Amino acid sequence: MKKDIKEMERMIDIINACSMDINSYGDISYNLLVHKEISSSDLFKKINTILNARIHLKKKNTFYVEPSTGKNLSDLLSEDDLDNIAFLAEKITHLPVRGRLYDVLWLYKKPRQRNFASEALNAFSSLDIKEDNWYGYVKDVFYRALYLPKFTQEFSAYDVIESKIMTCFHEANNPYLFCEMADIITSNSIKNEDDVLINKVIRTFIYKSKKSKDYVSAYRCLTILYERYKNDIFQGNGDHKCQLVNLYHARLLDEEGREYQGLHAVNCFNESLKKYKASKITLRGIFDVDEAITALKAMIRKEGKHAYESMAIIKTEPLDISVEVNRAIELVSEQKDIIHSLYNFCFIAHPVNKKRMIKDAVESIRNHPFQSIFPSIVTDRDGRVLAKTNGVEIDELKDEDYSLENIIIPLSQGFSIYISLQIQARIAPALKQICEEYYIDYKVIKDLCEHCGFIPDSKIALFSQALHFGFEYNFSASVHLLAPLLEDIIRKILYDQGEYSAIIDMNAKSTEVSISTLLDKPKAKEVFDENFLFELKMLLTNNIGSNLRNAVAHGLLDDDTASGGDVVYLWWRILRWVMLSVVIGHNEYQELKNAPVIEESE
């Protein structure tokens, strides 16, 4: 049922007044909020939502969604609402608002009425493209207007829109607007001019952008040109042109990288390297591709190291952990014998809780969204790129089935901070106290390992030595034994459970898979506790973390990292695993429930 006519006419007058000379739906919406006499109206709130809604332009079934919830507007608008919107739309003079209201009516009013689509198309096609309105509402309007003629069969309006796009394409002085026109021409296959001429105009623009060092515009148009040539592949010469565009893109990225320093340069060099590697073998000799790749690899290391050294160090306020330090010392001191001290030491700290870590990482992204919405590059001290991550939006974290890759950076940071606190507040003070009270003999550790259920007889001496090194504070020697031994033990445990850990090639040659592959096996989730499995992955195979197995295998640890927090925690965690195995093997599992673990601090 329609609202009061006077109220509706008042709303129309306000919308027309607030829309005058405004180039953005969002600005119109903001202006409307000032008018208290209509801002509380339920219909006004829905009109406001329509103006702020996002349209899914490239879906087969076009629809508008609420910006805050992502819900389809069909869930918001009733039949009465649509009747009222039809009354309003007829008298709205601002073309973008009028067009959007009619478009909403066309999409959601049942049964569908073609005149709504015609009214929307007429409103949209009457607009002109200008630098100050393209990013307001005209971009969405024109992309939408190119779809509507398929339903209205009004191709004269379509021709008007195409003509305006082509005119702007040839006359645009703003490089970003030119790129937008080139993109809309390509993505919508606009062909009212010869493709050869369009490609020539784009190439000329690329050369001008290169000369003026407007690399962003040049890259975007190179991507567009690549897509245009890609469409010509079946005509015989498109593939060769694509290759040439790709090589030119690579050289331009290389050129930009040499003008800058740090991570920006590293990113340019890496992108250039990817494009060079994608080039065909037949072109490599002609364009000196192999020499360019060699030079780029050297530049990546050089600039990566420079970027790492120039990074700022952020210091936080010190944390008082004296209470927990004293409690840790108390739990291992003055015990009956060394075995009881070692037992308490193995349960002095809490292992990592995977679910809690993930929850904290997600919460961190939600509280500080700007830290995660942009892509990130992770480098080591030598400047090598260890990993790249894509930006993540908060909307992607609403469901529980999101990938851990989306939160790997805050997850790795949280893991590192957690184990650092465990070491400083509990493990390190307790270890120091034990070593002051007792001499930890190698035979004591070996006796533990001999009673451990998962250590093979042939590895007992090596494993005992690896653990004993920790009590001598020789963690660098410990990790170089522990990392490969752990891999072999995990391999054996999974093999005993029916998980074959090797790949057999066509020549029947068997090759063992890496530990990262082993830990991702379904059987690993069945055999190991999820928290322990998570810790192993974060310590041994996580590219963004310490990646200790890779670091040990390739000699990447230095004097600092070989005795760092990750190494100490790995040593303590494996010692705890050994103690668990010994206790369970002697049917004393009940004692674990009363193990002297310090309670978590709030």
Backbone torsions as a table, in degrees:
resi	resn	phi	psi	omega
1	MET	NA	135.3	-176.4
2	LYS	-70.6	150.8	177.1
3	LYS	-74.4	176.0	176.4
4	ASP	-56.0	130.4	-175.3
5	ILE	-59.3	-40.9	-179.6
6	LYS	-63.4	-41.3	178.4
7	GLU	-63.6	-40.5	179.8
8	MET	-65.3	-43.4	-179.6
9	GLU	-66.2	-36.0	175.7
10	ARG	-63.0	-41.1	178.8
11	MET	-64.5	-40.1	178.7
12	ILE	-62.3	-45.8	-179.7
13	ASP	-60.5	-42.9	-178.5
14	ILE	-66.9	-43.3	179.8
15	ILE	-62.8	-43.6	179.0
16	ASN	-63.1	-40.8	-179.3
17	ALA	-69.0	-41.5	-177.5
18	CYS	-73.1	-19.6	-176.5
19	SER	-90.5	-11.5	-174.3
20	MET	-62.2	127.9	176.9
21	ASP	59.7	24.7	178.0
22	ILE	-104.4	136.0	-173.2
23	ASN	-108.2	13.7	-177.1
24	SER	-145.5	135.4	175.8
25	TYR	-59.2	-38.7	-179.5
26	GLY	-63.1	-40.0	178.7
27	ASP	-67.2	-37.9	176.8
28	ILE	-61.7	-46.3	179.3
29	SER	-58.4	-42.3	-179.4
30	TYR	-63.8	-42.4	179.8
31	ASN	-63.5	-35.7	-178.6
32	LEU	-67.2	-30.8	-176.9
33	LEU	-64.0	-21.2	-178.7
34	VAL	-67.9	-28.6	-174.5
35	HIS	-83.5	97.0	-174.5
36	LYS	-63.7	-29.1	-175.3
37	GLU	-67.0	-18.6	178.3
38	ILE	-120.1	-15.8	-173.1
39	SER	-65.8	-21.6	179.3
40	SER	-88.2	-8.4	-179.0
41	SER	-68.1	137.9	179.3
42	ASP	-63.0	-40.4	179.3
43	LEU	-65.7	-40.5	178.7
44	PHE	-60.6	-42.0	179.8
45	LYS	-60.2	-36.2	179.5
46	LYS	-73.5	-37.0	174.4
47	ILE	-61.3	-42.3	179.6
48	ASN	-61.7	-40.9	177.6
49	THR	-64.2	-40.2	178.4
50	ILE	-61.5	-41.5	-179.3
51	LEU	-66.9	-32.0	-178.8
52	ASN	-91.9	-5.7	-174.2
53	ALA	-66.6	151.3	174.0
54	ARG	-97.8	140.2	179.1
55	ILE	-105.3	135.5	175.1
56	HIS	-87.6	96.7	-170.3
57	LEU	-76.3	-34.9	-169.8
58	LYS	-103.5	20.8	175.0
59	LYS	-93.5	151.2	177.2
60	LYS	-62.7	-43.1	177.1
61	ASN	-100.9	96.8	-177.3
62	THR	-67.4	140.4	176.4
63	PHE	-157.7	158.2	176.4
64	TYR	-99.4	147.1	178.8
65	VAL	-128.9	148.4	174.3
66	GLU	-64.9	134.6	-177.0
67	PRO	-66.4	-31.0	-174.8
68	SER	-85.1	-35.1	-175.0
69	THR	-108.5	-20.0	-177.2
70	GLY	78.0	10.5	-179.3
71	LYS	-82.0	148.0	176.1
72	ASN	-65.0	139.9	-179.6
73	LEU	-64.3	-16.6	177.8
74	SER	-61.3	-25.6	178.7
75	ASP	-77.9	-13.5	-174.8
76	LEU	-101.0	-34.3	-168.9
77	LEU	-99.5	124.3	175.8
78	SER	-90.1	174.2	178.0
79	GLU	-63.8	-38.8	177.2
80	ASP	-63.2	-40.7	177.8
81	ASP	-60.0	-43.7	-178.5
82	LEU	-67.0	-35.2	175.8
83	ASP	-63.9	-43.2	178.5
84	ASN	-65.4	-39.0	178.4
85	ILE	-64.6	-37.1	177.7
86	ALA	-63.1	-39.3	177.6
87	PHE	-64.9	-42.1	179.5
88	LEU	-67.0	-47.0	-172.9
89	ALA	-58.3	-34.9	-176.8
90	GLU	-63.2	-28.1	-174.7
91	LYS	-110.2	3.7	176.3
92	ILE	-78.5	130.8	-177.6
93	THR	-97.1	-21.9	-179.8
94	HIS	-73.5	116.0	-169.1
95	LEU	-60.0	-45.9	179.6
96	PRO	-61.7	-41.0	178.6
97	VAL	-67.2	-44.7	178.6
98	ARG	-58.7	-46.2	-179.1
99	GLY	-63.1	-41.3	-179.1
100	ARG	-67.2	-41.0	179.8
101	LEU	-63.1	-42.2	178.4
102	TYR	-68.0	-33.5	178.1
103	ASP	-65.6	-41.3	176.4
104	VAL	-62.2	-40.8	177.7
105	LEU	-63.4	-41.0	179.4
106	TRP	-62.2	-38.5	-176.1
107	LEU	-79.1	-33.8	-168.5
108	TYR	-116.4	-17.7	-179.4
109	LYS	-78.8	126.9	-178.9
110	LYS	-112.2	138.5	-8.4
111	PRO	-70.2	159.4	-178.0
112	ARG	-63.8	140.4	179.0
113	GLN	-121.9	119.2	-174.8
114	ARG	-63.0	-26.4	-178.8
115	ASN	-64.7	-27.4	175.8
116	PHE	-63.9	-44.8	178.0
117	ALA	-63.7	-38.1	179.4
118	SER	-65.0	-42.9	178.6
119	GLU	-63.3	-41.9	178.0
120	ALA	-62.4	-45.1	-179.0
121	LEU	-64.1	-41.6	179.1
122	ASN	-63.6	-40.0	178.8
123	ALA	-66.4	-45.4	-178.3
124	PHE	-65.9	-42.6	-175.6
125	SER	-72.9	-13.1	178.8
126	SER	-81.5	-9.8	-177.9
127	LEU	-80.9	152.4	174.8
128	ASP	-107.5	152.4	178.8
129	ILE	-90.0	123.6	176.8
130	LYS	-133.1	160.8	-179.7
131	GLU	-62.1	-34.3	-173.5
132	ASP	-87.5	-5.1	-179.2
133	ASN	-120.5	-9.6	-175.6
134	TRP	-61.0	-45.4	-177.6
135	TYR	-84.8	-0.9	174.9
136	GLY	-82.7	-80.5	178.4
137	TYR	-128.1	-16.8	-172.8
138	VAL	-65.5	-34.9	179.4
139	LYS	-59.5	-52.4	178.5
140	ASP	-61.3	-40.7	-178.0
141	VAL	-61.6	-45.7	-175.9
142	PHE	-72.3	-39.6	175.7
143	TYR	-60.6	-41.1	179.3
144	ARG	-68.6	-39.5	-177.1
145	ALA	-64.7	-26.2	178.6
146	LEU	-73.0	-17.1	179.1
147	TYR	-90.6	-35.0	-171.0
148	LEU	-60.7	-37.3	-179.0
149	PRO	-59.1	-21.1	177.7
150	LYS	-62.6	-26.0	-178.0
151	PHE	-100.5	-33.2	-176.4
152	THR	-89.8	-19.0	-176.2
153	GLN	61.8	21.6	178.3
154	GLU	-96.0	79.6	-172.8
155	PHE	-77.4	-13.8	175.5
156	SER	-65.9	-39.1	176.7
157	ALA	-66.3	-37.8	177.3
158	TYR	-61.4	-41.7	179.0
159	ASP	-63.7	-37.2	178.3
160	VAL	-62.9	-44.0	-179.9
161	ILE	-64.2	-46.5	178.2
162	GLU	-57.9	-43.2	-178.9
163	SER	-62.2	-41.0	179.4
164	LYS	-66.1	-38.5	178.7
165	ILE	-65.1	-45.5	-178.8
166	MET	-66.1	-37.5	178.0
167	THR	-62.9	-45.2	178.3
168	CYS	-64.9	-36.6	178.7
169	PHE	-58.3	-41.5	-177.3
170	HIS	-83.6	-25.0	-172.2
171	GLU	-108.3	-9.1	-174.7
172	ALA	-62.2	128.5	174.5
173	ASN	-93.6	-24.7	178.9
174	ASN	-79.0	120.6	-176.9
175	PRO	-61.1	-35.5	-179.9
176	TYR	-68.3	-38.6	177.9
177	LEU	-66.8	-38.6	176.6
178	PHE	-60.0	-45.0	179.5
179	CYS	-61.8	-38.9	178.4
180	GLU	-63.0	-41.3	179.5
181	MET	-66.3	-42.9	178.3
182	ALA	-61.5	-37.8	-179.8
183	ASP	-68.0	-45.0	-177.8
184	ILE	-68.9	-33.3	176.3
185	ILE	-65.2	-42.7	-177.3
186	THR	-73.6	-47.4	-175.7
187	SER	-68.7	-23.9	179.9
188	ASN	-107.0	6.9	176.6
189	SER	52.9	45.0	176.8
190	ILE	-71.9	125.0	-172.1
191	LYS	-133.5	38.6	176.6
192	ASN	-85.2	7.0	170.0
193	GLU	-135.2	162.6	-179.3
194	ASP	-65.3	133.7	179.5
195	ASP	-58.0	-37.5	-178.6
196	VAL	-61.4	-41.2	179.2
197	LEU	-66.6	-43.3	179.3
198	ILE	-60.9	-45.6	179.6
199	ASN	-61.7	-38.3	179.6
200	LYS	-64.7	-42.1	178.5
201	VAL	-62.6	-41.7	179.6
202	ILE	-64.9	-43.0	179.3
203	ARG	-62.5	-41.5	178.2
204	THR	-61.2	-41.3	178.8
205	PHE	-63.8	-40.0	179.4
206	ILE	-60.6	-45.2	179.9
207	TYR	-63.1	-40.2	178.2
208	LYS	-65.1	-41.9	179.7
209	SER	-64.1	-40.2	177.7
210	LYS	-62.0	-44.0	-178.2
211	LYS	-63.9	-37.7	-179.8
212	SER	-88.7	3.0	179.7
213	LYS	61.6	30.6	172.0
214	ASP	-89.3	76.8	-172.8
215	TYR	-67.0	-34.7	-178.0
216	VAL	-59.7	-47.5	179.3
217	SER	-65.6	-40.4	179.9
218	ALA	-62.3	-43.8	-179.5
219	TYR	-64.3	-41.3	-178.3
220	ARG	-64.2	-42.6	-179.5
221	CYS	-72.1	-30.0	174.0
222	LEU	-64.0	-39.7	177.2
223	THR	-64.4	-41.8	178.2
224	ILE	-64.5	-43.9	-179.9
225	LEU	-63.2	-38.8	177.5
226	TYR	-59.5	-44.1	179.6
227	GLU	-64.9	-37.1	179.8
228	ARG	-66.6	-43.5	178.1
229	TYR	-68.6	-32.6	179.4
230	LYS	-61.0	-34.4	178.3
231	ASN	-70.2	-14.9	-179.5
232	ASP	-96.3	5.4	-174.8
233	ILE	-57.3	-39.7	-176.7
234	PHE	-75.2	-6.4	176.2
235	GLN	-93.0	-0.4	169.9
236	GLY	110.9	-29.9	-174.7
237	ASN	-121.1	2.5	-176.3
238	GLY	-66.4	-37.7	-176.8
239	ASP	-63.6	-44.4	179.7
240	HIS	-62.4	-42.0	179.5
241	LYS	-65.7	-38.3	176.8
242	CYS	-59.9	-42.6	179.4
243	GLN	-62.4	-41.8	179.7
244	LEU	-66.3	-41.4	177.1
245	VAL	-62.0	-42.0	-180.0
246	ASN	-61.5	-43.4	179.3
247	LEU	-66.9	-40.3	178.1
248	TYR	-64.5	-40.7	177.3
249	HIS	-60.0	-42.8	179.7
250	ALA	-62.2	-44.4	-179.5
251	ARG	-65.4	-37.5	179.9
252	LEU	-67.3	-39.3	176.1
253	LEU	-63.6	-41.2	177.1
254	ASP	-61.2	-43.5	-179.7
255	GLU	-63.2	-43.5	179.2
256	GLU	-64.5	-42.3	-179.2
257	GLY	-58.7	-36.3	-178.6
258	ARG	-74.6	-12.1	177.5
259	GLU	-90.3	-9.8	-177.2
260	TYR	-124.3	177.7	177.2
261	GLN	-132.2	166.3	173.5
262	GLY	76.2	-150.7	-172.9
263	LEU	-65.0	-32.1	177.9
264	HIS	-62.7	-43.4	177.8
265	ALA	-64.4	-42.9	179.5
266	VAL	-59.4	-43.0	-179.7
267	ASN	-63.5	-42.8	178.1
268	CYS	-61.6	-45.0	-178.4
269	PHE	-64.8	-40.0	179.2
270	ASN	-65.3	-41.9	178.2
271	GLU	-66.1	-38.8	177.1
272	SER	-62.8	-42.7	-179.9
273	LEU	-60.6	-42.2	179.6
274	LYS	-61.6	-41.1	-178.0
275	LYS	-72.5	-36.9	175.8
276	TYR	-63.0	-41.9	-178.3
277	LYS	-66.7	-24.0	179.8
278	ALA	-81.3	-7.5	-177.7
279	SER	-73.9	152.4	-178.4
280	LYS	-73.5	149.9	-178.7
281	ILE	-57.4	-37.5	-175.9
282	THR	-64.3	-23.0	-178.7
283	LEU	-97.1	-11.3	-173.0
284	ARG	-64.6	-43.2	-179.7
285	GLY	-68.8	-38.6	-178.0
286	ILE	-63.8	-40.0	-174.5
287	PHE	-107.5	16.9	176.6
288	ASP	53.0	43.9	-175.5
289	VAL	-66.9	-42.6	-177.7
290	ASP	-62.7	-39.5	177.7
291	GLU	-65.3	-39.3	179.0
292	ALA	-64.7	-39.2	179.4
293	ILE	-64.1	-43.6	179.0
294	THR	-60.9	-44.6	179.6
295	ALA	-64.6	-39.1	-179.2
296	LEU	-64.8	-40.7	179.5
297	LYS	-60.4	-40.0	178.2
298	ALA	-66.7	-40.2	-179.3
299	MET	-68.0	-35.4	179.3
300	ILE	-62.6	-44.4	178.6
301	ARG	-64.6	-43.7	-177.2
302	LYS	-64.0	-51.6	-177.0
303	GLU	-72.2	-31.5	176.9
304	GLY	-63.6	-42.1	178.1
305	LYS	-65.6	-40.7	178.6
306	HIS	-63.0	-40.5	179.9
307	ALA	-63.8	-42.3	-179.0
308	TYR	-63.8	-43.4	-177.2
309	GLU	-69.1	-25.6	-176.9
310	SER	-92.2	-1.3	-179.2
311	MET	-70.0	143.3	179.0
312	ALA	-78.5	147.4	176.7
313	ILE	-100.8	125.3	-180.0
314	ILE	-101.3	121.5	-179.5
315	LYS	-104.9	139.3	177.8
316	THR	-107.9	168.5	178.9
317	GLU	-65.1	140.8	179.5
318	PRO	-64.1	149.4	-178.5
319	LEU	-108.9	130.1	179.9
320	ASP	-80.0	110.8	-179.2
321	ILE	-117.1	17.9	-174.2
322	SER	-61.4	-35.5	-179.6
323	VAL	-63.4	-45.3	-178.9
324	GLU	-71.1	-34.4	176.8
325	VAL	-61.5	-47.6	-179.7
326	ASN	-63.7	-38.6	179.2
327	ARG	-66.2	-39.8	179.1
328	ALA	-64.1	-43.2	178.9
329	ILE	-62.8	-41.6	-178.9
330	GLU	-62.0	-37.4	-175.7
331	LEU	-71.1	-23.2	-178.8
332	VAL	-107.1	-8.1	-176.1
333	SER	-92.3	151.3	174.7
334	GLU	53.3	43.0	174.1
335	GLN	-85.6	172.2	-177.4
336	LYS	-59.9	-41.8	-179.7
337	ASP	-157.6	179.9	-176.3
338	ILE	-63.9	-34.0	-178.7
339	ILE	-63.7	-42.7	179.1
340	HIS	-66.8	-36.3	176.1
341	SER	-64.5	-43.5	178.6
342	LEU	-64.5	-38.9	178.7
343	TYR	-60.1	-49.3	178.9
344	ASN	-62.9	-37.7	-179.4
345	PHE	-62.7	-38.2	-177.9
346	CYS	-68.3	-19.9	-179.2
347	PHE	-118.8	24.6	-176.3
348	ILE	-73.9	-23.2	-175.9
349	ALA	-130.8	160.0	177.3
350	HIS	-86.2	129.0	169.5
351	PRO	-63.3	166.5	-177.7
352	VAL	-67.2	138.6	174.2
353	ASN	-101.0	111.3	-173.6
354	LYS	-58.9	-48.9	-176.3
355	LYS	-62.7	-38.7	179.1
356	ARG	-68.0	-39.5	178.1
357	MET	-60.7	-45.2	-179.4
358	ILE	-64.8	-42.9	179.0
359	LYS	-59.9	-43.8	179.8
360	ASP	-65.5	-37.9	180.0
361	ALA	-66.0	-43.4	178.7
362	VAL	-64.7	-41.5	179.0
363	GLU	-62.7	-37.8	178.7
364	SER	-62.4	-41.9	179.1
365	ILE	-66.6	-40.6	-179.5
366	ARG	-67.0	-36.7	-179.7
367	ASN	-78.9	-27.4	-178.2
368	HIS	-132.7	68.3	-171.7
369	PRO	-62.6	-29.3	-176.5
370	PHE	-69.4	-16.1	177.7
371	GLN	-73.4	-19.2	-170.5
372	SER	-124.1	-6.4	-174.9
373	ILE	-78.3	-15.1	-179.5
374	PHE	-104.2	150.8	175.3
375	PRO	-60.1	150.6	-177.5
376	SER	-129.1	151.0	174.4
377	ILE	-119.6	132.2	178.5
378	VAL	-111.2	125.4	-179.6
379	THR	-120.8	160.4	173.4
380	ASP	-97.8	-173.3	-175.6
381	ARG	-65.6	-26.3	-180.0
382	ASP	-86.6	1.0	178.7
383	GLY	89.1	1.3	178.3
384	ARG	-71.5	137.9	176.7
385	VAL	-78.1	116.3	-177.9
386	LEU	-88.2	-36.1	-177.2
387	ALA	-162.3	156.2	173.3
388	LYS	-126.6	139.0	178.6
389	THR	-125.2	146.5	175.9
390	ASN	-84.1	158.1	175.4
391	GLY	-67.6	154.6	179.6
392	VAL	-129.3	134.0	176.9
393	GLU	-94.4	152.6	-178.6
394	ILE	-60.5	-33.5	179.9
395	ASP	-58.1	-31.6	-178.1
396	GLU	-71.2	-14.4	-176.9
397	LEU	-102.5	9.8	-178.9
398	LYS	-73.0	-37.2	179.5
399	ASP	-88.9	161.9	-178.3
400	GLU	-84.9	-4.6	-175.1
401	ASP	-98.9	21.6	179.5
402	TYR	-70.2	155.2	-178.6
403	SER	-80.7	145.5	176.9
404	LEU	-65.4	-21.4	177.9
405	GLU	-61.4	-28.8	-179.7
406	ASN	-69.0	-24.1	-175.4
407	ILE	-122.0	17.3	-170.6
408	ILE	-63.9	-33.9	-178.7
409	ILE	-68.6	-55.9	177.0
410	PRO	-63.0	-29.5	177.8
411	LEU	-66.1	-44.1	178.7
412	SER	-66.5	-39.5	178.6
413	GLN	-64.3	-44.6	178.8
414	GLY	-63.1	-40.1	178.3
415	PHE	-62.3	-45.7	-178.6
416	SER	-63.1	-42.9	179.4
417	ILE	-65.1	-42.1	-177.8
418	TYR	-61.8	-50.6	-176.7
419	ILE	-70.0	-27.8	176.3
420	SER	-64.4	-42.6	177.8
421	LEU	-66.7	-39.6	178.5
422	GLN	-61.2	-40.4	-179.2
423	ILE	-69.0	-49.3	-175.5
424	GLN	-68.5	-37.8	-174.3
425	ALA	-89.2	-23.6	-171.1
426	ARG	-131.7	-58.5	-170.9
427	ILE	-67.6	-51.4	-176.6
428	ALA	-63.0	-47.9	178.3
429	PRO	-61.8	-40.0	-179.7
430	ALA	-67.4	-39.5	178.4
431	LEU	-63.2	-43.1	179.3
432	LYS	-61.7	-41.5	-179.4
433	GLN	-65.3	-43.5	179.5
434	ILE	-62.3	-44.3	-177.7
435	CYS	-68.1	-26.4	177.0
436	GLU	-77.3	-33.9	-177.3
437	GLU	-84.5	-32.6	-174.0
438	TYR	-130.8	155.0	165.9
439	TYR	-96.5	114.7	-177.6
440	ILE	-82.1	101.9	-178.0
441	ASP	-77.7	145.6	178.2
442	TYR	-56.1	-34.9	-177.0
443	LYS	-64.7	-32.8	179.0
444	VAL	-64.1	-45.7	179.9
445	ILE	-67.7	-39.2	179.7
446	LYS	-64.2	-37.4	178.7
447	ASP	-63.2	-39.8	175.8
448	LEU	-60.7	-47.0	-177.4
449	CYS	-65.0	-33.7	179.3
450	GLU	-66.9	-28.3	179.4
451	HIS	-93.8	1.2	-179.5
452	CYS	-82.2	134.8	-173.3
453	GLY	-76.2	-21.0	-173.2
454	PHE	-102.9	-8.0	-179.1
455	ILE	-87.6	120.2	178.6
456	PRO	-62.9	149.4	180.0
457	ASP	-56.7	-35.4	-177.0
458	SER	-73.4	-9.0	-177.2
459	LYS	-116.5	4.7	-174.5
460	ILE	-61.6	-45.6	-178.1
461	ALA	-63.1	-44.8	179.6
462	LEU	-63.9	-44.7	-177.8
463	PHE	-66.8	-39.7	178.3
464	SER	-62.6	-42.2	179.6
465	GLN	-63.4	-41.7	180.0
466	ALA	-60.4	-43.1	179.6
467	LEU	-73.0	-37.2	-179.2
468	HIS	-65.8	-33.4	178.1
469	PHE	-56.2	-32.7	-179.9
470	GLY	-63.9	-36.5	179.2
471	PHE	-74.9	-11.0	172.9
472	GLU	-100.8	8.0	-178.0
473	TYR	60.2	24.8	177.1
474	ASN	-100.6	66.2	-174.8
475	PHE	-71.0	-26.4	178.8
476	SER	-63.6	-41.6	176.9
477	ALA	-70.0	-37.4	-178.8
478	SER	-60.5	-48.0	-175.7
479	VAL	-67.9	-31.8	179.7
480	HIS	-71.6	-18.0	171.3
481	LEU	-93.6	-43.2	-173.6
482	LEU	-63.9	-45.3	-173.5
483	ALA	-57.7	-54.0	178.6
484	PRO	-68.7	-33.6	178.0
485	LEU	-63.9	-40.9	178.5
486	LEU	-61.2	-43.3	179.8
487	GLU	-58.8	-44.6	-178.7
488	ASP	-67.1	-39.7	-179.3
489	ILE	-67.1	-42.5	177.8
490	ILE	-62.3	-40.8	178.2
491	ARG	-59.7	-44.0	-178.5
492	LYS	-67.5	-41.5	180.0
493	ILE	-61.1	-45.6	-179.6
494	LEU	-67.5	-36.7	178.7
495	TYR	-63.4	-40.4	178.9
496	ASP	-65.3	-22.6	179.2
497	GLN	-93.9	7.4	175.6
498	GLY	96.0	8.9	179.7
499	GLU	-98.6	109.1	-179.7
500	TYR	-75.4	130.3	-170.0
501	SER	-106.5	19.1	-178.5
502	ALA	-128.6	156.8	175.5
503	ILE	-108.6	133.0	179.2
504	ILE	-108.3	121.1	-178.1
505	ASP	-84.6	-173.6	-175.8
506	MET	-66.3	-21.3	178.8
507	ASN	-95.3	14.5	179.9
508	ALA	65.7	20.6	177.1
509	LYS	-85.6	131.1	-176.3
510	SER	-98.5	130.9	178.9
511	THR	-129.4	126.9	180.0
512	GLU	-70.1	139.6	177.3
513	VAL	-78.1	163.8	-178.6
514	SER	-74.9	167.2	-179.3
515	ILE	-67.6	-31.2	177.9
516	SER	-62.8	-39.4	176.5
517	THR	-67.1	-40.3	179.2
518	LEU	-59.6	-46.2	-175.9
519	LEU	-70.5	-17.6	177.5
520	ASP	-91.0	-3.6	-179.7
521	LYS	-65.9	142.4	177.7
522	PRO	-56.0	-35.0	-178.9
523	LYS	-64.8	-31.3	179.6
524	ALA	-62.2	-36.4	178.8
525	LYS	-68.0	-29.2	179.1
526	GLU	-78.0	-37.3	-172.8
527	VAL	-81.7	-45.6	-173.3
528	PHE	-99.0	148.3	171.5
529	ASP	-58.9	139.8	-174.1
530	GLU	-62.9	-31.8	178.4
531	ASN	-71.1	-41.6	178.9
532	PHE	-66.3	-41.2	178.4
533	LEU	-63.3	-40.6	177.6
534	PHE	-62.2	-43.5	178.3
535	GLU	-62.1	-43.4	179.7
536	LEU	-60.5	-43.1	179.8
537	LYS	-64.7	-45.2	-177.5
538	MET	-66.2	-35.0	-177.7
539	LEU	-84.2	-38.9	-169.8
540	LEU	-99.2	-32.6	-169.5
541	THR	-127.8	-7.7	-177.0
542	ASN	-71.6	117.4	-178.3
543	ASN	-60.1	-37.0	-177.3
544	ILE	-79.5	-21.5	177.6
545	GLY	-91.0	-147.6	-175.6
546	SER	-75.2	-28.4	177.9
547	ASN	49.4	52.3	-169.2
548	LEU	-63.0	-35.9	-179.3
549	ARG	-63.3	-43.3	178.8
550	ASN	-67.9	-41.1	-178.9
551	ALA	-63.4	-40.0	178.5
552	VAL	-68.7	-44.8	-176.2
553	ALA	-62.9	-33.1	-174.8
554	HIS	-108.7	11.3	176.5
555	GLY	64.6	35.8	-175.1
556	LEU	-91.6	-10.0	178.8
557	LEU	-75.1	140.3	174.9
558	ASP	-110.8	-172.1	-175.0
559	ASP	-61.0	-32.9	-179.1
560	ASP	-79.8	-52.4	-174.5
561	THR	-68.9	-25.3	-179.5
562	ALA	-69.8	-16.1	176.8
563	SER	-124.4	22.9	-177.5
564	GLY	-77.2	179.9	-176.1
565	GLY	-60.0	-39.8	-179.9
566	ASP	-61.8	-39.5	-179.2
567	VAL	-68.2	-44.7	179.7
568	VAL	-62.1	-43.5	-179.0
569	TYR	-66.0	-40.2	177.7
570	LEU	-60.1	-44.3	178.7
571	TRP	-59.5	-49.0	-179.5
572	TRP	-64.2	-39.9	-177.7
573	ARG	-64.9	-37.8	179.1
574	ILE	-74.0	-36.5	174.6
575	LEU	-60.0	-40.6	177.7
576	ARG	-64.3	-39.5	178.5
577	TRP	-62.6	-42.0	178.0
578	VAL	-62.8	-46.1	-179.4
579	MET	-62.2	-40.3	177.0
580	LEU	-58.9	-45.2	-179.3
581	SER	-62.5	-40.6	-179.8
582	VAL	-66.2	-44.9	-178.0
583	VAL	-65.2	-45.6	179.4
584	ILE	-63.6	-38.1	-179.0
585	GLY	-65.4	-23.9	179.6
586	HIS	-100.7	18.7	176.2
587	ASN	57.6	34.7	178.3
588	GLU	-114.0	33.6	-176.2
589	TYR	-62.0	-30.4	-178.1
590	GLN	-61.2	-29.6	-179.6
591	GLU	-64.9	-25.5	-178.4
592	LEU	-64.8	-29.4	179.8
593	LYS	-66.1	-24.7	179.3
594	ASN	-106.1	18.6	179.9
595	ALA	-61.7	143.8	-171.5
596	PRO	-79.2	58.6	178.2
597	VAL	-81.0	134.4	177.2
598	ILE	-69.5	135.6	-179.3
599	GLU	-66.7	149.9	179.9
600	GLU	-64.8	139.9	174.4
601	SER	-83.1	149.8	177.5
602	GLU	-74.0	NA	NA
